[in-house]
Amino acid sequence: MALSAVHHVALLVSDYQKSREFYVDKLGFHIIRENFRKERGDYKLDLELDGVELEIFAPAEKDPEHKLHPERPDFPEAYGLRHLAFTVTDIEKTAAELQAKGIEMEPIRVDEFSGGKFTFFKDPDGLPLELHE
Protein backbone atom coordinates (compact mmCIF):
# COMPACT_ATOMS: atom_id res chain seq x y z
CA MET A 1 0.00 0.00 0.00
CA ALA A 2 1.34 3.42 -0.90
CA LEU A 3 -0.55 6.38 0.50
CA SER A 4 0.79 9.49 -1.16
CA ALA A 5 -1.01 12.40 0.52
CA VAL A 6 -4.08 13.53 2.42
CA HIS A 7 -6.70 14.33 -0.24
CA HIS A 8 -9.20 16.26 1.88
CA VAL A 9 -10.60 16.95 5.31
CA ALA A 10 -14.39 17.07 5.74
CA LEU A 11 -16.19 19.28 8.24
CA LEU A 12 -19.85 19.27 9.23
CA VAL A 13 -20.89 22.83 10.11
CA SER A 14 -24.06 24.32 11.53
CA ASP A 15 -24.33 27.48 9.41
CA TYR A 16 -23.38 27.36 5.74
CA GLN A 17 -23.06 31.11 5.15
CA LYS A 18 -21.04 31.78 8.32
CA SER A 19 -18.63 28.95 7.54
CA ARG A 20 -18.34 29.94 3.86
CA GLU A 21 -17.48 33.51 4.85
CA PHE A 22 -15.00 32.32 7.49
CA TYR A 23 -13.06 29.83 5.36
CA VAL A 24 -13.23 31.76 2.06
CA ASP A 25 -13.27 35.46 2.99
CA LYS A 26 -11.26 35.36 6.22
CA LEU A 27 -8.87 32.42 5.77
CA GLY A 28 -8.45 32.62 1.99
CA PHE A 29 -9.55 29.19 0.79
CA HIS A 30 -10.51 29.03 -2.90
CA ILE A 31 -13.87 27.61 -3.99
CA ILE A 32 -13.63 24.52 -6.21
CA ARG A 33 -17.33 23.61 -6.21
CA GLU A 34 -20.43 24.80 -4.40
CA ASN A 35 -23.56 22.64 -4.51
CA PHE A 36 -26.94 22.15 -2.87
CA ARG A 37 -27.73 18.45 -2.57
CA LYS A 38 -31.54 18.31 -2.66
CA GLU A 39 -31.70 14.56 -1.99
CA ARG A 40 -29.74 15.03 1.26
CA GLY A 41 -31.08 18.45 2.19
CA ASP A 42 -27.62 19.94 2.62
CA TYR A 43 -24.96 22.10 1.06
CA LYS A 44 -21.52 20.83 0.03
CA LEU A 45 -18.74 23.34 -0.44
CA ASP A 46 -15.39 22.09 -1.78
CA LEU A 47 -12.48 24.38 -0.97
CA GLU A 48 -8.74 24.32 -1.67
CA LEU A 49 -5.68 25.88 -0.08
CA ASP A 50 -2.24 25.10 -1.52
CA GLY A 51 -3.25 21.68 -2.79
CA VAL A 52 -5.23 20.56 0.27
CA GLU A 53 -9.00 20.26 -0.06
CA LEU A 54 -11.54 21.03 2.63
CA GLU A 55 -15.10 19.75 2.26
CA ILE A 56 -17.76 21.71 4.11
CA PHE A 57 -21.15 20.06 4.69
CA ALA A 58 -24.05 22.05 6.14
CA PRO A 59 -27.71 21.18 6.65
CA ALA A 60 -30.07 23.38 4.63
CA GLU A 61 -32.33 23.89 7.63
CA LYS A 62 -31.18 25.36 10.93
CA ASP A 63 -30.91 22.89 13.80
CA PRO A 64 -30.89 25.17 16.89
CA GLU A 65 -31.68 22.32 19.29
CA HIS A 66 -28.95 20.11 17.72
CA LYS A 67 -31.36 17.24 17.09
CA LEU A 68 -29.71 16.31 13.78
CA HIS A 69 -26.11 16.96 14.79
CA PRO A 70 -24.91 17.30 18.39
CA GLU A 71 -22.65 20.18 19.36
CA ARG A 72 -18.93 19.51 19.43
CA PRO A 73 -17.85 18.58 22.98
CA ASP A 74 -15.46 21.17 24.33
CA PHE A 75 -14.20 19.70 27.58
CA PRO A 76 -13.06 17.12 28.18
CA GLU A 77 -11.65 16.67 24.70
CA ALA A 78 -13.59 14.12 22.69
CA TYR A 79 -12.09 11.44 20.49
CA GLY A 80 -11.86 12.43 16.84
CA LEU A 81 -10.42 15.42 15.07
CA ARG A 82 -8.59 17.55 17.62
CA HIS A 83 -7.71 20.50 15.38
CA LEU A 84 -6.56 21.59 11.92
CA ALA A 85 -3.17 23.27 11.69
CA PHE A 86 -2.06 25.73 9.00
CA THR A 87 1.57 26.55 8.17
CA VAL A 88 2.46 30.25 8.10
CA THR A 89 5.76 32.04 7.50
CA ASP A 90 5.09 34.99 9.87
CA ILE A 91 2.81 34.00 12.73
CA GLU A 92 2.67 37.46 14.30
CA LYS A 93 1.59 39.07 11.01
CA THR A 94 -0.97 36.35 10.22
CA ALA A 95 -2.44 36.46 13.74
CA ALA A 96 -2.74 40.25 13.52
CA GLU A 97 -4.50 39.98 10.13
CA LEU A 98 -7.01 37.48 11.55
CA GLN A 99 -7.59 39.66 14.62
CA ALA A 100 -8.29 42.61 12.30
CA LYS A 101 -11.01 40.44 10.71
CA GLY A 102 -12.63 39.93 14.13
CA ILE A 103 -11.16 36.52 14.93
CA GLU A 104 -10.06 35.99 18.53
CA MET A 105 -6.57 34.51 18.85
CA GLU A 106 -4.87 32.81 21.77
CA PRO A 107 -1.43 34.12 22.77
CA ILE A 108 1.45 32.91 20.58
CA ARG A 109 3.45 30.15 22.27
CA VAL A 110 6.53 28.08 21.47
CA ASP A 111 6.24 24.30 21.07
CA GLU A 112 8.51 22.73 23.68
CA PHE A 113 9.45 19.84 21.38
CA SER A 114 9.83 21.41 17.91
CA GLY A 115 10.69 24.96 18.96
CA GLY A 116 8.11 26.28 16.47
CA LYS A 117 5.73 29.12 17.27
CA PHE A 118 1.99 28.36 17.33
CA THR A 119 -1.37 29.76 18.33
CA PHE A 120 -5.00 28.69 18.22
CA PHE A 121 -8.30 30.23 17.14
CA LYS A 122 -11.75 28.76 16.40
CA ASP A 123 -14.08 28.49 13.44
CA PRO A 124 -17.77 29.51 13.75
CA ASP A 125 -18.66 26.10 15.24
CA GLY A 126 -15.83 26.13 17.77
CA LEU A 127 -13.48 23.78 15.89
CA PRO A 128 -9.94 24.58 17.07
CA LEU A 129 -7.65 25.82 14.29
CA GLU A 130 -3.91 26.31 14.69
CA LEU A 131 -1.34 28.56 13.05
CA HIS A 132 2.14 27.02 13.11
CA GLU A 133 5.35 28.74 12.06
N, C-alpha and C positions, 0 to 999 in steps of 0.2 A: 504494500500500500504506500502511495506517495502523495500525501497531502501537500499542496503547494502554497496555499494561502487561505486566509479567512475571506470568504466571498462577501458576506454581509452579516449585519446584526439587525435583529428585528425587535421593535419596541411596540407595545400596546399602550396607547395614550388615551386620556379621557376627553380631550378637547382638540379636535383636528386643527382648527384655525390657530389656536394658541401655540400648538406644537409646530405647525408649519412656519409661523412667524419666528419662533424661537430658533429652530434649526436652520432655516433658510436665511432670514433677514438678520438675525443676531450672530449666529455662528458661521454663516457663509457656506453651508452645503448647497450644492447645485441640484436642481430638480432633473431627474431622468424621466420619470413618468408620474402622472397623477391621475388616479382613477377612483370612481365610485363603483363599488361592487354591489349591484342591486340584490343579487341572490343571497348575499351575506349581510346586507344592510350595514356596510361599513365603507370607509375610505381607505385606500392604500396609496401611500406616497413613497416613491423610491427616490432616494437621495444619494449623492456621491460627494466624497471629499478625498482628493488625492488617491483615487483608486479603490477606496473602501466604500462599500455601499451600506446605507442605513435604510431599513424598511420601517415605515411608520404605519401602523394600523390604528384606526379610530372608529368607534361605533358612530353611526349616523345620528342616532338619538342620544340625548344626554342621559346619564345614568347617575343622578345625584345621590341616590341611596346605595350605590355600588352593588346592585343586585346582579348585574351581568358580570362585572369584573371587580373583585375586591381591591381596596386600596393597598398600595405597597406598604408592607410592614416597615417601620422605621427603627424600632429598637425593641427587642434585640434584633440584630441583623438576621435576615432570613436567608435560607439557602437559595442559590440562584445567582443571577447577575449581581455583582457587588457594585461595579461602576464601569463607566467607559472613560478611557484616558486618551487625551489628545496631545501630540507632540507640538511644542512651540519653540521658537528660537529665542524669544525674549519674553519671559514670563511676566515681568513687571509691566511691560507695555501691553501685552495681551490682556492681562487682568484689568488694567486701567481702562482699556477699550470696552471690555464687557461691563465694567462698573458704570461707564458713561452711558451704556444702553439699558441701565436699570437692573443689572444682574448682580445680586449679592455674592461676594467672594469671601472665602475664608482667608485668614492670613497665609502668606507664602511661607512654606517650611522647607527644610532640607531633609531628604531621605537619608536615614542613618546608615543604610547599606550601600546605596549607589552613589550618594553624594549629590544627586540631582535635586533641583528645586521643584516643588509641586504645590498645588493648591486645589481646592474643591469648590464647586458651585453646583446648583441643581437645575434640572429642567422644570417645566411647568407642573409635572406630576411628582416632583420630588426625587427623581432618579439622580443619584450622585454622578457628577461629571468631574473629571480631573484634567488640569493642565499640567504637563510635565516637561521640564526643560532639560 
